[in-house]
Amino acid sequence: MSKQSTILIEKDTIEILKKVKQYPRQTYNELIKNMAKIFCEVKKRNQYDEFLHKIQKEKMKELWDNKEDEEWENA
């Protein structure tokens, strides 16, 4: 059983892949693997940022929505 597969890629996608190769003889398989790894790392980071944002949201609301600040705005 082969560990390889054939996939269809549009011509314009191939042109983009050619432009982002790190070196001329880099295979599309290597390139796509690297791109997938980077995508996974970015996705993890974004999930972490969203988590922090949710945690901070209530505290920020508490700090910003108070009568003392409203009094200063009207002074």
PyMOL Python script that loads the backbone (N, CA, C, O; Angstrom):
from pymol import cmd

cmd.read_pdbstr("""\
ATOM      1  N   MET A   1       0.838  -1.187   0.000  1.00  0.00           N
ATOM      2  CA  MET A   1       0.000   0.000   0.000  1.00  0.00           C
ATOM      3  C   MET A   1       0.882   1.248   0.000  1.00  0.00           C
ATOM      4  O   MET A   1       1.789   1.367   0.824  1.00  0.00           O
ATOM      5  N   SER A   2       0.624   2.159  -0.901  1.00  0.00           N
ATOM      6  CA  SER A   2       1.414   3.375  -1.049  1.00  0.00           C
ATOM      7  C   SER A   2       1.049   4.413   0.013  1.00  0.00           C
ATOM      8  O   SER A   2      -0.106   4.513   0.427  1.00  0.00           O
ATOM      9  N   LYS A   3       2.041   5.175   0.442  1.00  0.00           N
ATOM     10  CA  LYS A   3       1.798   6.240   1.409  1.00  0.00           C
ATOM     11  C   LYS A   3       1.565   7.574   0.707  1.00  0.00           C
ATOM     12  O   LYS A   3       1.523   8.619   1.356  1.00  0.00           O
ATOM     13  N   GLN A   4       1.416   7.542  -0.587  1.00  0.00           N
ATOM     14  CA  GLN A   4       1.215   8.763  -1.355  1.00  0.00           C
ATOM     15  C   GLN A   4      -0.189   8.796  -1.935  1.00  0.00           C
ATOM     16  O   GLN A   4      -0.856   7.772  -2.087  1.00  0.00           O
ATOM     17  N   SER A   5      -0.607  10.008  -2.251  1.00  0.00           N
ATOM     18  CA  SER A   5      -1.928  10.206  -2.822  1.00  0.00           C
ATOM     19  C   SER A   5      -1.826  11.273  -3.909  1.00  0.00           C
ATOM     20  O   SER A   5      -0.866  12.043  -3.954  1.00  0.00           O
ATOM     21  N   THR A   6      -2.807  11.303  -4.763  1.00  0.00           N
ATOM     22  CA  THR A   6      -2.874  12.336  -5.793  1.00  0.00           C
ATOM     23  C   THR A   6      -4.003  13.281  -5.426  1.00  0.00           C
ATOM     24  O   THR A   6      -5.123  12.858  -5.142  1.00  0.00           O
ATOM     25  N   ILE A   7      -3.686  14.578  -5.436  1.00  0.00           N
ATOM     26  CA  ILE A   7      -4.720  15.577  -5.173  1.00  0.00           C
ATOM     27  C   ILE A   7      -4.779  16.554  -6.339  1.00  0.00           C
ATOM     28  O   ILE A   7      -3.782  16.778  -7.024  1.00  0.00           O
ATOM     29  N   LEU A   8      -5.941  17.127  -6.555  1.00  0.00           N
ATOM     30  CA  LEU A   8      -6.096  18.121  -7.608  1.00  0.00           C
ATOM     31  C   LEU A   8      -5.901  19.508  -7.018  1.00  0.00           C
ATOM     32  O   LEU A   8      -6.524  19.863  -6.017  1.00  0.00           O
ATOM     33  N   ILE A   9      -5.037  20.282  -7.641  1.00  0.00           N
ATOM     34  CA  ILE A   9      -4.776  21.655  -7.213  1.00  0.00           C
ATOM     35  C   ILE A   9      -4.958  22.558  -8.416  1.00  0.00           C
ATOM     36  O   ILE A   9      -4.437  22.286  -9.497  1.00  0.00           O
ATOM     37  N   GLU A  10      -5.698  23.629  -8.218  1.00  0.00           N
ATOM     38  CA  GLU A  10      -5.916  24.569  -9.312  1.00  0.00           C
ATOM     39  C   GLU A  10      -4.597  25.214  -9.726  1.00  0.00           C
ATOM     40  O   GLU A  10      -3.683  25.370  -8.916  1.00  0.00           O
ATOM     41  N   LYS A  11      -4.515  25.586 -11.005  1.00  0.00           N
ATOM     42  CA  LYS A  11      -3.276  26.156 -11.561  1.00  0.00           C
ATOM     43  C   LYS A  11      -2.843  27.414 -10.811  1.00  0.00           C
ATOM     44  O   LYS A  11      -1.654  27.608 -10.556  1.00  0.00           O
ATOM     45  N   ASP A  12      -3.811  28.274 -10.457  1.00  0.00           N
ATOM     46  CA  ASP A  12      -3.434  29.506  -9.759  1.00  0.00           C
ATOM     47  C   ASP A  12      -2.872  29.210  -8.372  1.00  0.00           C
ATOM     48  O   ASP A  12      -2.027  29.956  -7.876  1.00  0.00           O
ATOM     49  N   THR A  13      -3.332  28.130  -7.740  1.00  0.00           N
ATOM     50  CA  THR A  13      -2.796  27.724  -6.442  1.00  0.00           C
ATOM     51  C   THR A  13      -1.361  27.230  -6.606  1.00  0.00           C
ATOM     52  O   THR A  13      -0.513  27.503  -5.756  1.00  0.00           O
ATOM     53  N   ILE A  14      -1.089  26.522  -7.667  1.00  0.00           N
ATOM     54  CA  ILE A  14       0.270  26.040  -7.955  1.00  0.00           C
ATOM     55  C   ILE A  14       1.209  27.229  -8.138  1.00  0.00           C
ATOM     56  O   ILE A  14       2.347  27.203  -7.668  1.00  0.00           O
ATOM     57  N   GLU A  15       0.740  28.258  -8.811  1.00  0.00           N
ATOM     58  CA  GLU A  15       1.577  29.454  -9.017  1.00  0.00           C
ATOM     59  C   GLU A  15       1.909  30.118  -7.682  1.00  0.00           C
ATOM     60  O   GLU A  15       3.032  30.580  -7.476  1.00  0.00           O
ATOM     61  N   ILE A  16       0.947  30.164  -6.791  1.00  0.00           N
ATOM     62  CA  ILE A  16       1.190  30.729  -5.459  1.00  0.00           C
ATOM     63  C   ILE A  16       2.212  29.876  -4.716  1.00  0.00           C
ATOM     64  O   ILE A  16       3.141  30.405  -4.105  1.00  0.00           O
ATOM     65  N   LEU A  17       2.042  28.565  -4.768  1.00  0.00           N
ATOM     66  CA  LEU A  17       2.977  27.658  -4.105  1.00  0.00           C
ATOM     67  C   LEU A  17       4.402  27.823  -4.645  1.00  0.00           C
ATOM     68  O   LEU A  17       5.366  27.783  -3.881  1.00  0.00           O
ATOM     69  N   LYS A  18       4.529  28.004  -5.939  1.00  0.00           N
ATOM     70  CA  LYS A  18       5.854  28.215  -6.534  1.00  0.00           C
ATOM     71  C   LYS A  18       6.522  29.463  -5.962  1.00  0.00           C
ATOM     72  O   LYS A  18       7.731  29.475  -5.731  1.00  0.00           O
ATOM     73  N   LYS A  19       5.736  30.503  -5.737  1.00  0.00           N
ATOM     74  CA  LYS A  19       6.279  31.771  -5.232  1.00  0.00           C
ATOM     75  C   LYS A  19       6.735  31.684  -3.781  1.00  0.00           C
ATOM     76  O   LYS A  19       7.643  32.412  -3.378  1.00  0.00           O
ATOM     77  N   VAL A  20       6.123  30.807  -2.992  1.00  0.00           N
ATOM     78  CA  VAL A  20       6.457  30.757  -1.562  1.00  0.00           C
ATOM     79  C   VAL A  20       7.445  29.651  -1.193  1.00  0.00           C
ATOM     80  O   VAL A  20       7.733  29.445  -0.014  1.00  0.00           O
ATOM     81  N   LYS A  21       7.959  28.946  -2.185  1.00  0.00           N
ATOM     82  CA  LYS A  21       8.961  27.911  -1.903  1.00  0.00           C
ATOM     83  C   LYS A  21      10.162  28.544  -1.208  1.00  0.00           C
ATOM     84  O   LYS A  21      10.562  29.661  -1.532  1.00  0.00           O
ATOM     85  N   GLN A  22      10.732  27.813  -0.244  1.00  0.00           N
ATOM     86  CA  GLN A  22      11.896  28.299   0.476  1.00  0.00           C
ATOM     87  C   GLN A  22      13.182  28.113  -0.326  1.00  0.00           C
ATOM     88  O   GLN A  22      14.151  28.851  -0.146  1.00  0.00           O
ATOM     89  N   TYR A  23      13.178  27.139  -1.191  1.00  0.00           N
ATOM     90  CA  TYR A  23      14.307  26.900  -2.077  1.00  0.00           C
ATOM     91  C   TYR A  23      13.771  26.230  -3.341  1.00  0.00           C
ATOM     92  O   TYR A  23      12.738  25.563  -3.283  1.00  0.00           O
ATOM     93  N   PRO A  24      14.450  26.391  -4.483  1.00  0.00           N
ATOM     94  CA  PRO A  24      13.911  25.943  -5.776  1.00  0.00           C
ATOM     95  C   PRO A  24      13.506  24.475  -5.860  1.00  0.00           C
ATOM     96  O   PRO A  24      12.513  24.158  -6.515  1.00  0.00           O
ATOM     97  N   ARG A  25      14.231  23.589  -5.229  1.00  0.00           N
ATOM     98  CA  ARG A  25      13.926  22.155  -5.356  1.00  0.00           C
ATOM     99  C   ARG A  25      13.009  21.626  -4.254  1.00  0.00           C
ATOM    100  O   ARG A  25      12.822  20.416  -4.123  1.00  0.00           O
ATOM    101  N   GLN A  26      12.446  22.524  -3.473  1.00  0.00           N
ATOM    102  CA  GLN A  26      11.534  22.103  -2.416  1.00  0.00           C
ATOM    103  C   GLN A  26      10.284  21.477  -3.042  1.00  0.00           C
ATOM    104  O   GLN A  26       9.717  22.028  -3.986  1.00  0.00           O
ATOM    105  N   THR A  27       9.864  20.342  -2.521  1.00  0.00           N
ATOM    106  CA  THR A  27       8.694  19.676  -3.084  1.00  0.00           C
ATOM    107  C   THR A  27       7.423  20.335  -2.556  1.00  0.00           C
ATOM    108  O   THR A  27       7.430  20.992  -1.515  1.00  0.00           O
ATOM    109  N   TYR A  28       6.350  20.149  -3.287  1.00  0.00           N
ATOM    110  CA  TYR A  28       5.066  20.680  -2.826  1.00  0.00           C
ATOM    111  C   TYR A  28       4.651  20.003  -1.524  1.00  0.00           C
ATOM    112  O   TYR A  28       4.021  20.626  -0.669  1.00  0.00           O
ATOM    113  N   ASN A  29       4.999  18.745  -1.380  1.00  0.00           N
ATOM    114  CA  ASN A  29       4.677  18.021  -0.147  1.00  0.00           C
ATOM    115  C   ASN A  29       5.353  18.683   1.055  1.00  0.00           C
ATOM    116  O   ASN A  29       4.706  18.923   2.074  1.00  0.00           O
ATOM    117  N   GLU A  30       6.651  18.977   0.942  1.00  0.00           N
ATOM    118  CA  GLU A  30       7.373  19.651   2.025  1.00  0.00           C
ATOM    119  C   GLU A  30       6.756  21.015   2.322  1.00  0.00           C
ATOM    120  O   GLU A  30       6.560  21.388   3.479  1.00  0.00           O
ATOM    121  N   LEU A  31       6.463  21.734   1.277  1.00  0.00           N
ATOM    122  CA  LEU A  31       5.904  23.077   1.408  1.00  0.00           C
ATOM    123  C   LEU A  31       4.547  23.044   2.115  1.00  0.00           C
ATOM    124  O   LEU A  31       4.300  23.825   3.034  1.00  0.00           O
ATOM    125  N   ILE A  32       3.684  22.147   1.685  1.00  0.00           N
ATOM    126  CA  ILE A  32       2.347  22.050   2.273  1.00  0.00           C
ATOM    127  C   ILE A  32       2.439  21.586   3.731  1.00  0.00           C
ATOM    128  O   ILE A  32       1.680  22.061   4.575  1.00  0.00           O
ATOM    129  N   LYS A  33       3.362  20.664   4.036  1.00  0.00           N
ATOM    130  CA  LYS A  33       3.563  20.223   5.416  1.00  0.00           C
ATOM    131  C   LYS A  33       3.971  21.397   6.308  1.00  0.00           C
ATOM    132  O   LYS A  33       3.423  21.584   7.394  1.00  0.00           O
ATOM    133  N   ASN A  34       4.944  22.188   5.835  1.00  0.00           N
ATOM    134  CA  ASN A  34       5.400  23.355   6.599  1.00  0.00           C
ATOM    135  C   ASN A  34       4.271  24.355   6.796  1.00  0.00           C
ATOM    136  O   ASN A  34       4.108  24.907   7.884  1.00  0.00           O
ATOM    137  N   MET A  35       3.502  24.587   5.755  1.00  0.00           N
ATOM    138  CA  MET A  35       2.391  25.533   5.842  1.00  0.00           C
ATOM    139  C   MET A  35       1.340  25.033   6.839  1.00  0.00           C
ATOM    140  O   MET A  35       0.777  25.823   7.597  1.00  0.00           O
ATOM    141  N   ALA A  36       1.082  23.741   6.838  1.00  0.00           N
ATOM    142  CA  ALA A  36       0.105  23.161   7.755  1.00  0.00           C
ATOM    143  C   ALA A  36       0.580  23.283   9.204  1.00  0.00           C
ATOM    144  O   ALA A  36      -0.218  23.580  10.093  1.00  0.00           O
ATOM    145  N   LYS A  37       1.873  23.057   9.446  1.00  0.00           N
ATOM    146  CA  LYS A  37       2.428  23.201  10.800  1.00  0.00           C
ATOM    147  C   LYS A  37       2.280  24.643  11.291  1.00  0.00           C
ATOM    148  O   LYS A  37       1.872  24.884  12.427  1.00  0.00           O
ATOM    149  N   ILE A  38       2.611  25.580  10.434  1.00  0.00           N
ATOM    150  CA  ILE A  38       2.493  26.994  10.787  1.00  0.00           C
ATOM    151  C   ILE A  38       1.041  27.347  11.069  1.00  0.00           C
ATOM    152  O   ILE A  38       0.751  28.056  12.032  1.00  0.00           O
ATOM    153  N   PHE A  39       0.138  26.863  10.246  1.00  0.00           N
ATOM    154  CA  PHE A  39      -1.284  27.129  10.444  1.00  0.00           C
ATOM    155  C   PHE A  39      -1.752  26.604  11.803  1.00  0.00           C
ATOM    156  O   PHE A  39      -2.489  27.286  12.515  1.00  0.00           O
ATOM    157  N   CYS A  40      -1.322  25.397  12.157  1.00  0.00           N
ATOM    158  CA  CYS A  40      -1.710  24.806  13.450  1.00  0.00           C
ATOM    159  C   CYS A  40      -1.196  25.635  14.617  1.00  0.00           C
ATOM    160  O   CYS A  40      -1.909  25.821  15.603  1.00  0.00           O
ATOM    161  N   GLU A  41       0.032  26.138  14.521  1.00  0.00           N
ATOM    162  CA  GLU A  41       0.599  26.970  15.586  1.00  0.00           C
ATOM    163  C   GLU A  41      -0.171  28.284  15.723  1.00  0.00           C
ATOM    164  O   GLU A  41      -0.462  28.726  16.834  1.00  0.00           O
ATOM    165  N   VAL A  42      -0.497  28.900  14.598  1.00  0.00           N
ATOM    166  CA  VAL A  42      -1.255  30.153  14.622  1.00  0.00           C
ATOM    167  C   VAL A  42      -2.634  29.921  15.226  1.00  0.00           C
ATOM    168  O   VAL A  42      -3.129  30.743  15.998  1.00  0.00           O
ATOM    169  N   LYS A  43      -3.238  28.822  14.878  1.00  0.00           N
ATOM    170  CA  LYS A  43      -4.565  28.487  15.398  1.00  0.00           C
ATOM    171  C   LYS A  43      -4.513  28.322  16.920  1.00  0.00           C
ATOM    172  O   LYS A  43      -5.397  28.812  17.624  1.00  0.00           O
ATOM    173  N   LYS A  44      -3.484  27.635  17.433  1.00  0.00           N
ATOM    174  CA  LYS A  44      -3.315  27.470  18.879  1.00  0.00           C
ATOM    175  C   LYS A  44      -3.169  28.830  19.555  1.00  0.00           C
ATOM    176  O   LYS A  44      -3.787  29.085  20.589  1.00  0.00           O
ATOM    177  N   ARG A  45      -2.351  29.702  18.968  1.00  0.00           N
ATOM    178  CA  ARG A  45      -2.119  31.033  19.530  1.00  0.00           C
ATOM    179  C   ARG A  45      -3.407  31.833  19.571  1.00  0.00           C
ATOM    180  O   ARG A  45      -3.687  32.516  20.557  1.00  0.00           O
ATOM    181  N   ASN A  46      -4.195  31.754  18.501  1.00  0.00           N
ATOM    182  CA  ASN A  46      -5.458  32.487  18.443  1.00  0.00           C
ATOM    183  C   ASN A  46      -6.433  31.984  19.499  1.00  0.00           C
ATOM    184  O   ASN A  46      -7.167  32.777  20.090  1.00  0.00           O
ATOM    185  N   GLN A  47      -6.450  30.680  19.743  1.00  0.00           N
ATOM    186  CA  GLN A  47      -7.320  30.126  20.781  1.00  0.00           C
ATOM    187  C   GLN A  47      -6.895  30.650  22.150  1.00  0.00           C
ATOM    188  O   GLN A  47      -7.744  30.956  22.987  1.00  0.00           O
ATOM    189  N   TYR A  48      -5.600  30.755  22.381  1.00  0.00           N
ATOM    190  CA  TYR A  48      -5.081  31.274  23.644  1.00  0.00           C
ATOM    191  C   TYR A  48      -5.480  32.742  23.808  1.00  0.00           C
ATOM    192  O   TYR A  48      -5.911  33.154  24.885  1.00  0.00           O
ATOM    193  N   ASP A  49      -5.337  33.528  22.739  1.00  0.00           N
ATOM    194  CA  ASP A  49      -5.719  34.941  22.789  1.00  0.00           C
ATOM    195  C   ASP A  49      -7.206  35.107  23.069  1.00  0.00           C
ATOM    196  O   ASP A  49      -7.594  35.976  23.849  1.00  0.00           O
ATOM    197  N   GLU A  50      -8.037  34.287  22.447  1.00  0.00           N
ATOM    198  CA  GLU A  50      -9.479  34.345  22.699  1.00  0.00           C
ATOM    199  C   GLU A  50      -9.787  33.986  24.148  1.00  0.00           C
ATOM    200  O   GLU A  50     -10.650  34.605  24.770  1.00  0.00           O
ATOM    201  N   PHE A  51      -9.091  32.995  24.686  1.00  0.00           N
ATOM    202  CA  PHE A  51      -9.274  32.595  26.078  1.00  0.00           C
ATOM    203  C   PHE A  51      -8.942  33.755  27.014  1.00  0.00           C
ATOM    204  O   PHE A  51      -9.707  34.052  27.931  1.00  0.00           O
ATOM    205  N   LEU A  52      -7.796  34.413  26.784  1.00  0.00           N
ATOM    206  CA  LEU A  52      -7.420  35.550  27.618  1.00  0.00           C
ATOM    207  C   LEU A  52      -8.429  36.681  27.515  1.00  0.00           C
ATOM    208  O   LEU A  52      -8.769  37.317  28.512  1.00  0.00           O
ATOM    209  N   HIS A  53      -8.899  36.923  26.311  1.00  0.00           N
ATOM    210  CA  HIS A  53      -9.884  37.990  26.096  1.00  0.00           C
ATOM    211  C   HIS A  53     -11.152  37.719  26.898  1.00  0.00           C
ATOM    212  O   HIS A  53     -11.694  38.639  27.511  1.00  0.00           O
ATOM    213  N   LYS A  54     -11.632  36.491  26.909  1.00  0.00           N
ATOM    214  CA  LYS A  54     -12.838  36.144  27.656  1.00  0.00           C
ATOM    215  C   LYS A  54     -12.637  36.341  29.151  1.00  0.00           C
ATOM    216  O   LYS A  54     -13.526  36.830  29.848  1.00  0.00           O
ATOM    217  N   ILE A  55     -11.464  35.959  29.636  1.00  0.00           N
ATOM    218  CA  ILE A  55     -11.170  36.109  31.059  1.00  0.00           C
ATOM    219  C   ILE A  55     -11.127  37.588  31.445  1.00  0.00           C
ATOM    220  O   ILE A  55     -11.660  37.978  32.483  1.00  0.00           O
ATOM    221  N   GLN A  56     -10.501  38.397  30.620  1.00  0.00           N
ATOM    222  CA  GLN A  56     -10.314  39.804  30.936  1.00  0.00           C
ATOM    223  C   GLN A  56     -11.581  40.634  30.730  1.00  0.00           C
ATOM    224  O   GLN A  56     -11.709  41.721  31.293  1.00  0.00           O
ATOM    225  N   LYS A  57     -12.497  40.137  29.941  1.00  0.00           N
ATOM    226  CA  LYS A  57     -13.688  40.899  29.572  1.00  0.00           C
ATOM    227  C   LYS A  57     -14.479  41.381  30.793  1.00  0.00           C
ATOM    228  O   LYS A  57     -14.838  42.556  30.868  1.00  0.00           O
ATOM    229  N   GLU A  58     -14.752  40.493  31.741  1.00  0.00           N
ATOM    230  CA  GLU A  58     -15.532  40.858  32.923  1.00  0.00           C
ATOM    231  C   GLU A  58     -14.809  41.892  33.779  1.00  0.00           C
ATOM    232  O   GLU A  58     -15.423  42.838  34.272  1.00  0.00           O
ATOM    233  N   LYS A  59     -13.503  41.708  33.953  1.00  0.00           N
ATOM    234  CA  LYS A  59     -12.731  42.651  34.773  1.00  0.00           C
ATOM    235  C   LYS A  59     -12.701  44.025  34.111  1.00  0.00           C
ATOM    236  O   LYS A  59     -12.826  45.040  34.797  1.00  0.00           O
ATOM    237  N   MET A  60     -12.541  44.074  32.812  1.00  0.00           N
ATOM    238  CA  MET A  60     -12.510  45.353  32.107  1.00  0.00           C
ATOM    239  C   MET A  60     -13.861  46.053  32.202  1.00  0.00           C
ATOM    240  O   MET A  60     -13.926  47.272  32.358  1.00  0.00           O
ATOM    241  N   LYS A  61     -14.923  45.284  32.110  1.00  0.00           N
ATOM    242  CA  LYS A  61     -16.265  45.852  32.235  1.00  0.00           C
ATOM    243  C   LYS A  61     -16.429  46.459  33.634  1.00  0.00           C
ATOM    244  O   LYS A  61     -16.967  47.555  33.789  1.00  0.00           O
ATOM    245  N   GLU A  62     -15.955  45.726  34.643  1.00  0.00           N
ATOM    246  CA  GLU A  62     -16.027  46.205  36.024  1.00  0.00           C
ATOM    247  C   GLU A  62     -15.243  47.510  36.194  1.00  0.00           C
ATOM    248  O   GLU A  62     -15.699  48.431  36.871  1.00  0.00           O
ATOM    249  N   LEU A  63     -14.056  47.581  35.570  1.00  0.00           N
ATOM    250  CA  LEU A  63     -13.226  48.770  35.708  1.00  0.00           C
ATOM    251  C   LEU A  63     -13.775  49.968  34.943  1.00  0.00           C
ATOM    252  O   LEU A  63     -13.675  51.100  35.417  1.00  0.00           O
ATOM    253  N   TRP A  64     -14.349  49.738  33.780  1.00  0.00           N
ATOM    254  CA  TRP A  64     -14.775  50.846  32.927  1.00  0.00           C
ATOM    255  C   TRP A  64     -16.206  51.289  33.191  1.00  0.00           C
ATOM    256  O   TRP A  64     -16.521  52.464  33.004  1.00  0.00           O
ATOM    257  N   ASP A  65     -17.070  50.399  33.612  1.00  0.00           N
ATOM    258  CA  ASP A  65     -18.459  50.756  33.847  1.00  0.00           C
ATOM    259  C   ASP A  65     -18.674  51.069  35.325  1.00  0.00           C
ATOM    260  O   ASP A  65     -19.197  50.247  36.078  1.00  0.00           O
ATOM    261  N   ASN A  66     -18.265  52.262  35.722  1.00  0.00           N
ATOM    262  CA  ASN A  66     -18.479  52.658  37.109  1.00  0.00           C
ATOM    263  C   ASN A  66     -18.874  54.125  37.173  1.00  0.00           C
ATOM    264  O   ASN A  66     -18.597  54.891  36.250  1.00  0.00           O
ATOM    265  N   LYS A  67     -19.504  54.503  38.235  1.00  0.00           N
ATOM    266  CA  LYS A  67     -20.046  55.851  38.388  1.00  0.00           C
ATOM    267  C   LYS A  67     -18.948  56.903  38.470  1.00  0.00           C
ATOM    268  O   LYS A  67     -19.137  58.022  37.994  1.00  0.00           O
ATOM    269  N   GLU A  68     -17.801  56.568  39.064  1.00  0.00           N
ATOM    270  CA  GLU A  68     -16.709  57.543  39.197  1.00  0.00           C
ATOM    271  C   GLU A  68     -16.257  58.040  37.823  1.00  0.00           C
ATOM    272  O   GLU A  68     -16.028  59.235  37.641  1.00  0.00           O
ATOM    273  N   ASP A  69     -16.130  57.138  36.869  1.00  0.00           N
ATOM    274  CA  ASP A  69     -15.715  57.544  35.524  1.00  0.00           C
ATOM    275  C   ASP A  69     -16.772  58.407  34.866  1.00  0.00           C
ATOM    276  O   ASP A  69     -16.442  59.376  34.181  1.00  0.00           O
ATOM    277  N   GLU A  70     -18.036  58.072  35.061  1.00  0.00           N
ATOM    278  CA  GLU A  70     -19.116  58.857  34.469  1.00  0.00           C
ATOM    279  C   GLU A  70     -19.127  60.272  35.041  1.00  0.00           C
ATOM    280  O   GLU A  70     -19.400  61.226  34.313  1.00  0.00           O
ATOM    281  N   GLU A  71     -18.831  60.424  36.346  1.00  0.00           N
ATOM    282  CA  GLU A  71     -18.778  61.742  36.957  1.00  0.00           C
ATOM    283  C   GLU A  71     -17.675  62.593  36.353  1.00  0.00           C
ATOM    284  O   GLU A  71     -17.864  63.793  36.151  1.00  0.00           O
ATOM    285  N   TRP A  72     -16.527  61.995  36.063  1.00  0.00           N
ATOM    286  CA  TRP A  72     -15.413  62.733  35.445  1.00  0.00           C
ATOM    287  C   TRP A  72     -15.776  63.196  34.034  1.00  0.00           C
ATOM    288  O   TRP A  72     -15.383  64.284  33.611  1.00  0.00           O
ATOM    289  N   GLU A  73     -16.517  62.378  33.319  1.00  0.00           N
ATOM    290  CA  GLU A  73     -16.921  62.745  31.959  1.00  0.00           C
ATOM    291  C   GLU A  73     -17.811  63.972  31.957  1.00  0.00           C
ATOM    292  O   GLU A  73     -17.778  64.765  31.016  1.00  0.00           O
ATOM    293  N   ASN A  74     -18.600  64.132  32.997  1.00  0.00           N
ATOM    294  CA  ASN A  74     -19.553  65.247  33.080  1.00  0.00           C
ATOM    295  C   ASN A  74     -18.990  66.459  33.818  1.00  0.00           C
ATOM    296  O   ASN A  74     -19.688  67.462  33.964  1.00  0.00           O
ATOM    297  N   ALA A  75     -17.740  66.390  34.288  1.00  0.00           N
ATOM    298  CA  ALA A  75     -17.152  67.493  35.058  1.00  0.00           C
ATOM    299  C   ALA A  75     -16.768  68.653  34.161  1.00  0.00           C
ATOM    300  O   ALA A  75     -16.260  69.664  34.644  1.00  0.00           O
TER     301      ALA A  75
END
""", "prot")
cmd.dss("prot")
cmd.show_as("cartoon", "prot")
cmd.util.cbc("prot")
cmd.orient("prot")
